[in-house]
Amino acid sequence: MEVDRELLEHMANPHNYGLLEDADGIGIGENPQNGEKVIVYLKIEEEEGKSPKIEQIRFQAIACMTTVVAGSIITHEAEGIDFETAEDLVAVTLGMLENVPPEEAACSEMVAVALKAAMDSCIERKEHPERPAVVYKIEQSCTPQPVPNPLETSKEQSS
């Protein structure tokens, strides 16, 4: 089995991991089933008449390695793009997860919603500068669902 070098790079050296002091926006993606969290910090650049641009992005996670890898990949893709393109990145990421088992999708969903929350935080802070963070909860669960035993199902039907 050939291992993807880029994936190994994100595992060994997660990109953009850490705190970003004086962030313009802070977003949190939270898994309500197990308490895992991803925090995304944004520094933005704004030009009149244009969508804000993500100048710097960092993330922190209280979660599994899969979440850290997803955070590394998604923040790497988001750095340097404007909010409109970042909204597309979030939508594409969430769309790709629709056909993935929930326990596998939860990690990437948590990062995507944290990015969306951070962008929304930047927008809200324009009117309410004291706003600490925006928090969005994920819909997926990373707890594997039990697979029905076909033998038990056939026993129940024959009774």
N, C-alpha and C positions, 0 to 999 in steps of 0.2 A: 504494500500500500504506500503510495507516494503522499508525503505530507506537504501541504501547501506552505511554502516558505514565508509568505506574507502572514498567514495565520500564526505560524511559529513566532514571528517577530512581534506580533501583538500580544502573544502569550508571555514571551520572555521580557519584553520591554513595552508595557502598555503606553501608548501615546497619550499625551494630554492628561495624565493622571496627577491629581493633586489639587490644592486649593488655589483659587485665583482671588487675591486681595482686591478690595474695592470693585467687585463685580457690578456691572450695570444691571444684571438680572441673575436670579438664582431660581432654579426649578428642581423639583424633587419628583421622582417616579417611585411609587411605593407599592409593594406587594402586600395587601392586607392579610393574606393567608399566613405568611411567615415572618413579616416584619422587615424583609430585605428592602433596601433603599438605594437609589442612585441620585446623586446631587450633581447638577450641571451648572457651571458658572460661566457667564458670558460677559465679555467686554465688547461693546459694539462701537461702530463708527457710523455716524449719520451725516448724510448730505441732503440738502433741501430738495424735496421732490422725489427722493429715491428711497427704496426699501432699506432699512438698517442693514448693515453688513457685520457679520461676526468676525471681529478683529482677532479676538483670542477666546479660546474655550478650554475649560478644564472640567474634570469630573472626579468624583470620589464615589466609592461603592461600599456598602456593607452588604455583601452578596457573594455569590460563588464566582469561580474563575470564568465561567462562561459569560457572566454579566460584565466582568472586567474586560474581556476580549471584545464583547459587543460594544462597550463604552469606548474602547480604544478605536475601533473601526469607525463607528458612527461619528465620534468627535473629530477624527482625522478627516472624514469626508465633509464635515460641516465647517471646519475652519476656513475662513476667507470667503464664504458665500453669503449672499444676502438672505433676508428672512423669507422672501418668496421661494427661493430655491431650497432653503432649509425646510420650509413647509412641505415642499414636494418630497424631500428626502425622508421626512417623517411619514408621509402618506405612502410612499413606495415601500418603506421598511415595514409598516404595519400591514400593507397589502400582501407582501411576501409571506408574512407570518400566518395568513389565513389558512394555509394548507399544511401548516406545521403542527404537530401535536402540542397541546397547550403547555405541557411541562417543559418543552423545548423552546416555545415561543415566548414564555414569560420573561426571560432574561433580556432579550432584545427589545421587547415591548417596553420594559421598564426604562431602558435608556432612551428610546424614542419619545416616550411621554415626558420624561425629564427634560429633554431638549425642547419640546413644545412648551412645557411649563416655564422654562427659562426665558424663552422668547416672549411669552405672555407676561412674565414678570417685568421684562424690560419695558413693555408697552404700559403696564399698569403703574410702574414707578414714575412715569412722566407726570401723572396726576397725583400719585400718592408715594412720594419718595421714601417714606418710612416703611413701605411694604417689605417684609423680610424675604418671603419666598412664595412661590405658587406650588401647590402639591396636587398631583394627579395620581390616582390609584389605577393599577392595571386591572384588566379584566381576566387575563389568563391566570392559571394556577400552575406553579412549578411542582406541585405534588402529583406524582403519577397516579392516574386513575386505575383501579383494579380491572384487569381483563377478565371477563367472564370465562369460567371453566366450562367448555362445551360438554363435558361429561356430567357436570352438575346440572346444567340446563336441560339435557336430555332426560335425566332422572326425574326432574321436577315435572316435565311434560308428560312422562309416562305414568306418573302417580295419579 
